Amino acid sequence: MLASTDTHRALDLLREEHAAVRALIDELSDDEMTRRDTIRHGLYPDQDYSFQDLLAHLTAYEVHALDALAAWRKDEKHPISEEIKTGRGGLRIHYASTADYAHLSLQQMIDTCLQTQRDLETAIEQIDDTEWRDVAPYMTTEPTDLGGMLEAIIVAPPRPLYRHLPVHIPDTPAYIRRLRRSQN
């Protein structure tokens, strides 16, 4: 996959994503963040995510992006790059994204999420437009550049570029209202 945008726009969108996640962390109580079955979009029917689970999910994809970037810089193809393209692989990644962090407390999950956000922003800040458009250093079945590889992992189009949160919470104020109505 080729990048849909340049590094600066990707970083702006990612920062917007991270600010939206941090705003929810700041707004929600611990009870609201850990209450099961509060995420209604972008899940499979058997999933009953809490906001904490969603943080794990969002974090996992950003960790995969960081791991794939590290592999790219060693001229290697990270397995996630191919796995994410298949139905079975995408499904496995989706379910594993929450399971990988299930052992963490809420505060540990928040800390991990925020640290991963900082790490990913820093990594992308260090990529110039030339490197962003560099072709894959390994064999691919379709044209792939660094920006496109990262984009496909973080949240593949046609979803909002670099904005994974709206896939699961498309309307933040409505989400908060629903959470607070269900408390009463």
CORSULQUI-V113955 format. One line per field, one symbol per residue. ss: DSSP state (H for helix, E for strand, L for the rest). phi: phi as a letter, one per 30 degrees, with the letter a starting at -180 (. if undefined). A space follows every 50 residues. Layout:
ss=???
phi=???
This chain:
ss=LLLLLLHHHHHHHHHHHHHHHHHHHHHLLHHHHHLLLLLLLLLLLLLLLL HHHHHHHHHHHHHHHHHHHHHHHLLLLLLHHHHLLLHHHHHHHHHHHHHL LLLLLHHHHHHHHHHHHHHHHHHHHLLLHHHHLLELLLLLLLLLEHHHHH HHHHHLLLLLLLLLHHHHLLLHHHHHHHHHHHHL
phi=.cedaddddeddddddedddddddeddddedddcddhcccbibdedcbdc deddeddddedddedddddddedciccdeedceddceddddddeddeddd cddddeddddddedddedddddddedcddddecddedbdbdbebbeeddd edddadeddeehbdeddcbdbdedddddeddddd
